[in-house]
């Protein structure tokens, strides 16, 4: 009898122990749930978190905050620059990288990327931001082709958004893909925060050229630059005209570009290529249409095809005038000449939100901000730009949100409208759903958001780091002039092929 009671007691103890263990396991698994990746369908209901997406408003907040912060000494190296500066840094980098190699099993492809941000003299950074802030209300300031200067600067303000996030206090940052380091030997990459576009548009021509030469000397005098030839340095040159007079001297650096025009109008052969550089989106002109906005307007899109912009362009944009002549007056098509200012923005926004498809022909360059205006408006882009390169294409599949049409097909009389009218409603709905998911990837904001464009920059950069280190080290040990045979690499042309995407 006593044995049975002992056996029952042991059974109760075992049962209670198993219950406690199961309950603890349930709590543990519940605690892991926030780490699970959301299903793809959940991202269709993306709402922009509380953040600032206006360049002007974000800049005002940024300058107000940094103006009250104590300034740090800049990284200017006292002359003369000697080989010893470079050798000392090289030794420090060797020890740092050796430690990481043996302590981190995922080095050198692990995230977060470690970025050293140069503290350049204020004439290259804060002074230029203040110049923009003090003059952006001057709407009469136009380029030779009539484009508002300050709006152009906003479209190409990727240099501000990246820098503002990198130098923000770590407690205020949301991105996990990149971290700022304060010792150069700890860095994977070096960021150069020179505002090349602001200086080009807002300084007098000779003043701008002089500042470019000063910046070039400052940058190329850095020991880290001399060590790698600039291969691990990031240079924002997002407007095709920015830093143009001296950029041949920094062609080994990683350029942040809006596109890679291969005609030679903007970049010389050998200056830009995908293996080295990175394509970044323009900052959209129009307001973001969130999930609530899209659910309201998508059923009401009554215009088949919409285009608003300058009807005559140069270089690769000449196709635009031919398309306009063919499409003007067609049923369901709206073609409008673009205008500047708030009125132009409002008209473009209304037109895109009322339309099923938005025409995106090449301009003076293969790309334009219009593509990203269409994306954040939920208007399916119809891209007629044969040599266009796209942002973050190593991560994003643009075939799921846009239609690509070769210029040869688009110029056939009646072909484009028939192509669009033959697309099945189910395929249109799929494209619209994907646009709702993808739009977040093109919204610059402060603070920078996970999966926003700033985040995707560093995810794309991570894929370049090993190759950058390879070429940097190789350049340090290859004897100059040891191989005089010219080697050439054949790259197939980037020509649009109208895909069979109709379903």
C-alpha positions as CSV (number, residue, x, y, z in Angstrom):
1,X,0.0,0.0,0.0
2,X,2.8,2.4,0.9
3,X,4.5,1.5,-2.3
4,X,1.4,2.5,-4.4
5,X,1.1,5.8,-2.5
6,X,4.8,6.6,-3.2
7,X,4.3,5.6,-6.9
8,X,1.2,7.9,-7.1
9,X,3.2,10.8,-5.5
10,X,6.0,10.3,-8.0
11,X,3.4,10.3,-10.8
12,X,1.9,13.6,-9.6
13,X,5.4,15.2,-9.2
14,X,6.3,14.1,-12.8
15,X,2.9,15.4,-14.1
16,X,3.3,18.7,-12.4
17,X,6.9,19.0,-13.6
18,X,5.9,18.3,-17.2
19,X,3.1,20.9,-16.9
20,X,5.5,23.5,-15.6
21,X,8.0,22.7,-18.4
22,X,5.3,22.9,-21.1
23,X,4.1,26.2,-19.7
24,X,7.6,27.6,-19.6
25,X,8.2,26.5,-23.2
26,X,5.0,28.2,-24.3
27,X,6.1,31.5,-22.7
28,X,9.5,31.2,-24.3
29,X,8.1,30.6,-27.8
30,X,5.7,33.5,-27.3
31,X,8.6,35.8,-26.4
32,X,10.2,34.9,-29.8
33,X,7.2,35.9,-31.8
34,X,8.2,39.5,-32.3
35,X,11.3,38.2,-34.1
36,X,9.4,36.3,-36.7
37,X,9.3,37.8,-40.2
38,X,5.9,39.1,-41.2
39,X,4.2,37.3,-43.9
40,X,4.2,39.0,-47.3
41,X,0.5,39.7,-47.2
42,X,0.8,41.6,-44.0
43,X,3.0,44.2,-45.6
44,X,0.2,45.2,-47.9
45,X,-1.3,47.1,-45.0
46,X,1.8,49.1,-44.4
47,X,1.3,52.4,-42.6
48,X,4.2,54.9,-42.5
49,X,5.3,55.1,-38.8
50,X,5.5,58.5,-37.2
51,X,8.4,60.1,-39.0
52,X,9.2,63.2,-41.1
53,X,9.3,62.7,-44.9
54,X,9.5,66.3,-45.9
55,X,13.1,67.3,-46.7
56,X,12.5,71.0,-45.7
57,X,10.8,70.2,-42.4
58,X,13.3,67.4,-41.5
59,X,16.2,69.8,-42.4
60,X,14.9,72.5,-40.1
61,X,14.6,70.1,-37.2
62,X,18.1,68.7,-37.9
63,X,19.7,72.1,-38.1
64,X,18.0,73.3,-34.9
65,X,19.2,70.2,-33.1
66,X,22.8,70.2,-34.4
67,X,23.1,74.0,-33.9
68,X,22.7,73.5,-30.2
69,X,25.1,70.6,-30.0
70,X,28.8,71.2,-29.4
71,X,30.9,71.0,-32.6
72,X,33.6,68.4,-33.0
73,X,37.0,69.0,-34.5
74,X,37.0,68.0,-38.1
75,X,39.2,65.3,-39.6
76,X,41.5,67.6,-41.6
77,X,45.0,66.0,-41.6
78,X,47.8,68.5,-40.8
79,X,50.2,68.8,-43.7
80,X,52.5,67.3,-44.8
81,X,50.7,64.0,-45.4
82,X,53.4,61.3,-45.2
83,X,53.4,57.6,-46.0
84,X,53.7,57.0,-42.3
85,X,50.1,58.2,-41.8
86,X,49.0,55.6,-44.3
87,X,51.1,52.8,-42.9
88,X,50.0,53.4,-39.3
89,X,46.3,53.2,-40.4
90,X,47.0,50.1,-42.5
91,X,48.6,48.4,-39.5
92,X,45.6,49.3,-37.3
93,X,43.1,48.0,-39.9
94,X,45.1,44.8,-40.2
95,X,44.8,44.1,-36.4
96,X,41.1,45.1,-36.3
97,X,40.2,42.9,-39.3
98,X,42.3,40.0,-37.9
99,X,40.3,40.2,-34.7
100,X,37.0,40.2,-36.6
101,X,38.1,37.4,-38.8
102,X,38.7,35.0,-35.9
103,X,35.9,36.2,-33.6
104,X,33.0,36.7,-36.0
105,X,32.1,33.5,-38.0
106,X,30.2,35.6,-40.6
107,X,32.9,38.2,-41.2
108,X,33.2,40.0,-43.7
109,X,29.6,39.7,-44.9
110,X,27.9,40.1,-41.6
111,X,25.6,43.0,-40.7
112,X,25.6,45.7,-39.4
113,X,28.0,47.4,-41.8
114,X,30.5,49.6,-39.9
115,X,30.7,53.0,-41.5
116,X,33.1,55.8,-40.6
117,X,31.6,59.2,-41.3
118,X,34.2,61.9,-42.0
119,X,33.7,65.1,-40.0
120,X,34.5,67.5,-42.8
121,X,34.9,71.3,-42.4
122,X,31.5,73.0,-42.2
123,X,31.9,74.7,-45.5
124,X,31.3,71.3,-47.1
125,X,28.4,70.3,-44.9
126,X,26.4,72.5,-42.5
127,X,27.1,75.8,-44.3
128,X,25.6,74.4,-47.5
129,X,22.5,73.0,-45.7
130,X,22.1,76.5,-44.1
131,X,22.4,78.0,-47.6
132,X,19.5,75.9,-48.8
133,X,17.4,76.6,-45.7
134,X,17.9,80.3,-46.1
135,X,17.0,80.4,-49.8
136,X,14.5,77.7,-50.6
137,X,11.6,80.1,-50.5
138,X,13.0,81.9,-53.6
139,X,10.7,80.1,-56.1
140,X,12.0,82.4,-58.9
141,X,15.4,80.6,-58.9
142,X,15.2,78.3,-62.0
143,X,17.6,76.3,-64.1
144,X,18.1,77.1,-67.8
145,X,15.4,74.7,-68.8
146,X,12.9,76.1,-66.3
147,X,13.1,73.6,-63.5
148,X,12.9,75.0,-59.9
149,X,16.4,74.8,-58.4
150,X,15.4,74.0,-54.8
151,X,12.9,71.3,-55.9
152,X,15.7,69.7,-57.9
153,X,17.9,69.7,-54.8
154,X,15.1,68.0,-52.8
155,X,14.7,65.3,-55.5
156,X,18.4,64.5,-55.2
157,X,18.7,65.0,-51.4
158,X,19.8,61.4,-50.7
159,X,23.1,62.8,-49.3
160,X,21.2,64.5,-46.5
161,X,18.9,61.6,-45.6
162,X,21.8,59.1,-45.3
163,X,24.1,61.5,-43.4
164,X,21.4,62.6,-41.0
165,X,20.7,59.0,-40.1
166,X,24.3,58.0,-39.7
167,X,25.2,60.8,-37.3
168,X,22.1,60.6,-35.2
169,X,22.5,59.4,-31.7
170,X,22.3,55.6,-31.6
171,X,19.4,55.7,-29.2
172,X,17.3,57.6,-31.8
173,X,18.2,55.3,-34.8
174,X,16.0,52.4,-35.9
175,X,18.2,50.8,-38.6
176,X,20.0,47.6,-37.7
177,X,21.9,47.2,-41.0
178,X,24.5,49.9,-40.3
179,X,26.3,51.4,-37.4
180,X,28.6,54.4,-37.2
181,X,32.1,53.7,-35.9
182,X,34.4,56.4,-34.5
183,X,37.7,54.7,-35.2
184,X,38.8,54.4,-38.9
185,X,40.4,51.0,-38.3
186,X,37.0,49.6,-37.4
187,X,35.3,50.7,-40.6
188,X,34.1,48.6,-43.5
189,X,33.3,51.8,-45.5
190,X,33.9,55.5,-45.3
191,X,31.2,58.1,-45.9
192,X,32.0,61.5,-47.5
193,X,29.3,64.0,-46.4
194,X,29.9,66.7,-49.1
195,X,26.7,68.2,-50.5
196,X,27.7,68.3,-54.1
197,X,24.3,69.1,-55.5
198,X,23.5,72.0,-53.2
199,X,26.9,73.6,-54.0
200,X,26.4,73.1,-57.8
201,X,23.0,74.8,-57.9
202,X,23.3,77.5,-55.2
203,X,26.9,78.8,-55.5
204,X,28.3,80.9,-58.3
205,X,30.0,78.9,-61.0
206,X,33.6,79.8,-60.2
207,X,32.8,79.6,-56.4
208,X,31.4,76.1,-56.9
209,X,34.5,74.9,-58.9
210,X,36.8,76.3,-56.3
211,X,34.9,74.5,-53.5
212,X,35.0,71.3,-55.6
213,X,38.8,71.5,-55.8
214,X,39.1,72.1,-52.1
215,X,36.9,69.1,-51.3
216,X,38.8,67.0,-53.7
217,X,42.1,67.8,-52.0
218,X,40.6,67.3,-48.6
219,X,39.2,63.9,-49.5
220,X,42.2,62.6,-51.4
221,X,44.6,63.7,-48.6
222,X,42.9,61.3,-46.1
223,X,45.2,58.4,-45.2
224,X,42.2,56.0,-45.6
225,X,41.7,57.3,-49.1
226,X,45.4,56.9,-50.0
227,X,45.4,53.4,-48.5
228,X,42.6,52.1,-50.8
229,X,42.6,54.6,-53.6
230,X,39.1,55.5,-52.5
231,X,37.6,52.1,-53.3
232,X,36.0,51.9,-49.8
233,X,34.7,55.5,-49.8
234,X,31.1,56.4,-50.5
235,X,30.6,59.6,-52.6
236,X,27.1,61.0,-53.0
237,X,26.9,62.4,-56.6
238,X,23.2,61.9,-57.2
239,X,22.6,64.7,-59.6
240,X,24.3,64.0,-63.0
241,X,25.9,67.5,-62.9
242,X,27.2,67.4,-59.4
243,X,31.0,67.2,-58.8
244,X,31.4,66.9,-62.6
245,X,34.5,69.0,-63.0
246,X,36.6,66.9,-60.7
247,X,34.9,63.5,-60.4
248,X,37.4,61.8,-62.8
249,X,39.8,62.0,-59.8
250,X,37.5,60.0,-57.6
251,X,36.3,57.4,-60.1
252,X,37.4,54.5,-57.9
253,X,35.0,55.5,-55.1
254,X,31.5,54.1,-54.7
255,X,29.2,56.7,-56.3
256,X,25.6,57.0,-55.3
257,X,23.8,57.7,-58.5
258,X,20.3,58.2,-59.9
259,X,21.1,56.2,-63.0
260,X,24.0,55.1,-65.3
261,X,23.5,56.9,-68.6
262,X,25.7,55.0,-71.0
263,X,25.5,57.6,-73.8
264,X,28.5,59.5,-72.5
265,X,26.4,62.7,-71.9
266,X,26.7,62.6,-68.2
267,X,29.4,60.0,-67.2
268,X,32.6,59.1,-69.1
269,X,33.3,55.5,-70.0
270,X,34.8,53.6,-67.1
271,X,33.5,56.1,-64.4
272,X,30.3,54.2,-63.4
273,X,29.3,50.6,-63.4
274,X,27.0,48.4,-61.3
275,X,29.7,46.3,-59.6
276,X,31.2,49.5,-58.1
277,X,28.4,52.0,-57.7
278,X,24.8,52.1,-56.3
279,X,21.6,53.4,-57.9
280,X,19.4,55.3,-55.5
281,X,15.8,56.5,-56.0
282,X,14.8,60.1,-56.4
283,X,12.9,61.7,-53.6
284,X,9.3,61.7,-54.7
285,X,7.6,65.0,-55.5
286,X,4.1,64.0,-54.5
287,X,2.6,62.8,-51.2
288,X,2.6,59.2,-50.2
289,X,-0.7,57.4,-50.7
290,X,-1.0,54.9,-47.8
291,X,-3.2,51.8,-47.5
292,X,-6.3,53.8,-46.6
293,X,-5.8,56.2,-49.4
294,X,-5.3,53.3,-51.9
295,X,-8.3,51.4,-50.8
296,X,-10.4,54.5,-51.4
297,X,-9.0,55.6,-54.8
298,X,-8.1,52.3,-56.6
299,X,-11.7,51.5,-57.5
300,X,-12.2,55.1,-58.8
301,X,-9.2,55.2,-61.3
302,X,-11.0,56.4,-64.5
303,X,-8.0,57.4,-66.6
304,X,-6.2,54.6,-68.5
305,X,-2.8,56.4,-69.0
306,X,-1.5,59.6,-67.5
307,X,1.6,61.7,-68.2
308,X,2.5,65.1,-66.9
309,X,5.9,66.6,-67.5
310,X,8.1,68.5,-70.0
311,X,7.1,67.3,-73.4
312,X,10.4,68.1,-75.1
313,X,13.7,66.7,-73.8
314,X,17.2,66.2,-75.2
315,X,19.3,63.1,-75.8
316,X,17.4,59.9,-74.9
317,X,14.3,61.9,-74.1
318,X,13.6,62.7,-77.8
319,X,11.3,59.6,-77.9
320,X,9.0,61.5,-75.5
321,X,7.8,64.0,-78.1
322,X,7.0,61.2,-80.5
323,X,5.0,59.3,-77.9
324,X,3.2,62.5,-76.9
325,X,2.2,63.1,-80.6
326,X,0.9,59.6,-81.0
327,X,-1.1,59.5,-77.7
328,X,-2.5,63.0,-77.4
329,X,-6.3,63.0,-77.8
330,X,-6.7,59.2,-77.5
331,X,-9.6,58.0,-75.4
332,X,-8.6,57.4,-71.8
333,X,-5.3,59.2,-72.1
334,X,-4.3,62.4,-70.3
335,X,-1.1,64.2,-71.5
336,X,-0.2,67.5,-69.8
337,X,2.7,69.9,-70.0
338,X,4.4,70.1,-66.6
339,X,4.5,73.2,-64.5
340,X,6.6,74.1,-61.5
341,X,5.5,75.1,-58.0
342,X,2.8,73.8,-55.7
343,X,0.2,74.0,-58.5
344,X,2.3,71.6,-60.6
345,X,2.7,69.2,-57.7
346,X,-1.0,69.1,-56.9
347,X,-1.9,68.6,-60.6
348,X,0.6,65.7,-60.9
349,X,-0.6,64.1,-57.7
350,X,-4.3,64.3,-58.7
351,X,-3.6,62.9,-62.2
352,X,-1.6,60.0,-60.9
353,X,-4.2,59.1,-58.2
354,X,-7.0,59.1,-60.9
355,X,-5.1,56.9,-63.3
356,X,-4.5,53.2,-63.8
357,X,-1.2,53.5,-65.6
358,X,1.5,56.3,-65.5
359,X,3.7,56.7,-68.5
360,X,7.5,56.9,-67.7
361,X,9.5,57.8,-70.8
362,X,13.2,58.6,-70.6
363,X,14.1,62.3,-70.1
364,X,17.5,63.9,-70.6
365,X,18.7,60.9,-68.6
366,X,17.1,57.4,-68.6
367,X,15.5,58.0,-65.1
368,X,13.3,60.7,-63.5
369,X,11.5,61.4,-60.3
370,X,8.2,60.6,-62.1
371,X,8.7,56.9,-61.7
372,X,8.8,57.2,-57.9
373,X,5.9,59.6,-57.9
374,X,3.9,56.9,-59.7
375,X,5.0,54.2,-57.2
376,X,4.0,56.2,-54.1
377,X,0.7,57.1,-55.8
378,X,-0.2,53.5,-56.6
379,X,-0.2,54.2,-60.3
380,X,1.3,51.3,-62.3
381,X,4.4,52.6,-64.1
382,X,4.7,52.0,-67.8
383,X,8.5,52.4,-68.4
384,X,9.7,53.3,-71.8
385,X,13.4,53.9,-71.2
386,X,15.6,51.2,-72.8
387,X,18.8,51.9,-70.7
388,X,17.3,52.5,-67.3
389,X,19.0,51.1,-64.2
390,X,16.8,50.8,-61.1
391,X,17.5,51.2,-57.4
392,X,18.0,48.2,-55.2
393,X,17.3,45.7,-58.1
394,X,19.4,43.1,-56.2
395,X,16.6,43.1,-53.6
396,X,13.4,44.3,-55.4
397,X,11.8,42.8,-58.5
398,X,10.3,45.7,-60.5
399,X,8.5,43.3,-62.9
400,X,6.0,42.8,-60.1
401,X,5.1,46.5,-59.9
402,X,5.7,48.0,-63.4
403,X,5.4,47.3,-67.1
404,X,8.6,47.5,-69.2
405,X,8.0,48.4,-72.9
406,X,10.8,48.7,-75.5
407,X,11.0,52.0,-77.4
408,X,10.6,50.1,-80.6
409,X,7.3,48.6,-79.5
410,X,6.1,51.8,-77.9
411,X,6.6,53.8,-81.1
412,X,4.4,51.5,-83.3
413,X,1.2,53.4,-83.9
414,X,-1.6,52.1,-81.7
415,X,0.6,49.4,-80.1
416,X,0.9,50.8,-76.6
417,X,-2.8,51.5,-76.0
418,X,-3.8,48.0,-77.3
419,X,-1.1,46.5,-75.0
420,X,-2.5,48.2,-71.9
421,X,-6.1,47.5,-72.8
422,X,-5.4,43.8,-73.2
423,X,-4.0,43.4,-69.6
424,X,-6.3,41.3,-67.6
425,X,-8.0,42.8,-64.4
426,X,-6.4,40.0,-62.3
427,X,-2.9,41.1,-63.3
428,X,-3.7,44.8,-62.7
429,X,-4.9,43.9,-59.2
430,X,-1.7,41.9,-58.6
431,X,0.4,44.9,-59.7
432,X,-1.5,47.3,-57.5
433,X,-1.2,45.0,-54.4
434,X,2.6,44.8,-55.0
435,X,2.8,48.6,-55.4
436,X,1.2,48.9,-52.0
437,X,3.9,46.7,-50.5
438,X,6.8,48.2,-52.4
439,X,6.1,51.9,-51.8
440,X,7.7,51.9,-48.4
441,X,11.1,51.2,-50.0
442,X,11.1,54.6,-51.7
443,X,10.2,56.9,-48.7
444,X,13.1,58.7,-47.3
445,X,12.4,59.7,-43.7
446,X,13.7,60.9,-40.4
447,X,14.3,58.7,-38.5
448,X,15.1,56.3,-41.3
449,X,12.7,53.3,-41.2
450,X,13.5,49.6,-41.5
451,X,13.1,48.6,-45.2
452,X,13.1,52.2,-46.2
453,X,15.6,53.4,-48.9
454,X,18.3,54.2,-46.4
455,X,18.1,50.7,-45.0
456,X,18.2,49.1,-48.5
457,X,21.3,51.2,-49.3
458,X,23.3,49.4,-46.6
459,X,21.8,46.0,-47.5
460,X,23.0,46.5,-51.0
461,X,26.4,47.8,-49.8
462,X,26.9,44.7,-47.8
463,X,27.1,42.8,-51.1
464,X,29.9,45.0,-52.3
465,X,32.2,44.8,-49.2
466,X,34.1,41.6,-50.0
467,X,34.8,42.8,-53.5
468,X,35.9,46.2,-52.3
469,X,38.4,44.6,-49.9
470,X,39.7,42.3,-52.6
471,X,40.5,45.2,-55.0
472,X,41.8,47.4,-52.2
473,X,44.3,44.8,-51.0
474,X,45.2,43.8,-54.6
475,X,46.0,47.4,-55.5
476,X,48.4,47.6,-52.5
477,X,50.6,44.7,-53.6
478,X,50.4,44.7,-57.4
479,X,53.5,46.3,-58.9
480,X,52.7,49.5,-60.8
481,X,53.2,48.9,-64.5
482,X,53.8,45.2,-64.1
483,X,51.1,44.4,-66.7
484,X,50.9,46.6,-69.7
485,X,48.4,44.6,-71.7
486,X,45.1,46.3,-71.8
487,X,42.3,44.0,-70.7
488,X,38.6,44.7,-71.6
489,X,35.5,43.3,-70.1
490,X,32.5,42.9,-72.4
491,X,29.3,44.0,-70.7
492,X,26.0,43.3,-72.6
493,X,23.9,46.4,-73.2
494,X,21.0,47.1,-71.0
495,X,18.2,47.2,-73.6
496,X,14.5,46.8,-72.5
497,X,12.7,43.7,-73.9
498,X,9.0,44.0,-73.7
499,X,8.2,40.9,-71.7
500,X,5.2,38.7,-72.1
501,X,3.6,39.8,-68.8
502,X,0.0,39.9,-69.8
503,X,-2.1,37.4,-67.9
